[in-house]
Amino acid sequence: MQGLRESLVLNVAPDGVLWISETGCILMANPAMAQMSGYEASELIGQNVDIFLPPELRARHAQS
């Protein structure tokens, strides 16, 4: 029940929300995040969070 409630809240939240693994892999994106980013939620899932960084900063981000 709690998982369903969390899912419902995230789906209607006005703020963009990402759940990210310890390695930076996007596990979940709510509809507001999809709208803000211009990506569909299904396109974000599985990507590394560094897709939001300019290409020249991605290597430095990976090191940290």
Sine and cosine of phi, psi and omega as CSV:
sin_phi,cos_phi,sin_psi,cos_psi,sin_omega,cos_omega
0.00,0.00,-0.67,0.74,-0.04,-1.00
-0.90,0.44,-0.65,0.76,0.02,-1.00
-0.87,0.49,-0.65,0.76,0.04,-1.00
-0.91,0.43,-0.68,0.73,0.01,-1.00
-0.89,0.46,-0.70,0.71,0.03,-1.00
-0.88,0.48,-0.68,0.73,0.01,-1.00
-0.88,0.48,-0.69,0.72,0.02,-1.00
-0.89,0.45,-0.69,0.73,-0.01,-1.00
-0.90,0.44,-0.71,0.70,-0.01,-1.00
-0.91,0.42,-0.57,0.83,-0.02,-1.00
-0.94,0.34,-0.41,0.91,0.01,-1.00
-0.96,-0.28,-0.04,1.00,-0.01,-1.00
-0.89,0.45,0.67,-0.74,0.01,-1.00
-0.97,0.23,-0.25,0.97,-0.01,-1.00
-1.00,-0.09,0.57,-0.82,0.07,-1.00
-0.95,0.31,0.74,-0.67,-0.02,-1.00
-0.77,-0.64,0.74,-0.68,0.14,-0.99
-0.86,-0.51,0.63,-0.77,0.24,-0.97
-0.96,-0.27,0.78,-0.62,-0.12,-0.99
-0.81,-0.59,0.65,-0.76,0.05,-1.00
-0.96,0.28,0.13,-0.99,0.02,-1.00
-0.89,0.46,-0.40,0.91,0.00,-1.00
-1.00,-0.04,0.03,1.00,0.03,-1.00
1.00,-0.03,0.14,0.99,0.02,-1.00
-0.99,0.16,0.75,-0.66,0.00,-1.00
-0.97,0.25,0.85,-0.53,-0.03,-1.00
-0.99,-0.16,-0.49,0.87,-0.04,-1.00
-0.40,-0.92,0.60,-0.80,0.10,-1.00
-0.69,-0.73,0.75,-0.66,0.01,-1.00
-0.99,0.10,0.21,-0.98,-0.03,-1.00
-0.84,0.54,-0.59,0.81,0.02,-1.00
-0.90,0.43,-0.61,0.79,0.03,-1.00
-0.92,0.39,-0.64,0.77,0.04,-1.00
-0.88,0.48,-0.69,0.72,0.00,-1.00
-0.91,0.41,-0.67,0.74,-0.02,-1.00
-0.91,0.40,-0.63,0.78,-0.12,-0.99
-1.00,0.07,-0.38,0.92,-0.08,-1.00
1.00,0.06,-0.04,1.00,0.08,-1.00
-0.98,-0.18,0.52,-0.86,0.18,-0.98
-0.95,0.33,0.49,-0.87,0.03,-1.00
-0.83,0.55,-0.63,0.78,0.00,-1.00
-0.91,0.41,-0.45,0.89,0.06,-1.00
-0.97,0.25,-0.50,0.87,-0.02,-1.00
-0.97,0.23,-0.61,0.79,-0.05,-1.00
-0.88,0.47,0.79,-0.62,-0.01,-1.00
1.00,-0.09,-0.29,0.96,0.04,-1.00
-0.99,0.16,0.35,-0.94,0.12,-0.99
-0.99,0.11,0.56,-0.83,-0.03,-1.00
-0.87,0.50,-0.32,0.95,0.00,-1.00
-0.93,0.36,-0.07,1.00,0.07,-1.00
-0.90,0.44,-0.29,0.96,0.02,-1.00
-1.00,0.05,-0.04,1.00,0.02,-1.00
-0.99,-0.16,0.46,-0.89,0.13,-0.99
-0.89,0.46,0.57,-0.82,-0.06,-1.00
-0.77,0.64,-0.59,0.81,-0.05,-1.00
-0.95,0.32,-0.25,0.97,0.02,-1.00
-0.98,-0.18,-0.16,0.99,-0.09,-1.00
-0.91,0.41,-0.63,0.77,-0.01,-1.00
-0.91,0.42,-0.68,0.73,0.01,-1.00
-0.91,0.43,-0.62,0.78,0.05,-1.00
-0.90,0.44,-0.65,0.76,0.00,-1.00
-0.89,0.45,-0.52,0.85,0.00,-1.00
-0.96,0.28,-0.44,0.90,-0.03,-1.00
-1.00,-0.08,0.00,0.00,0.00,0.00
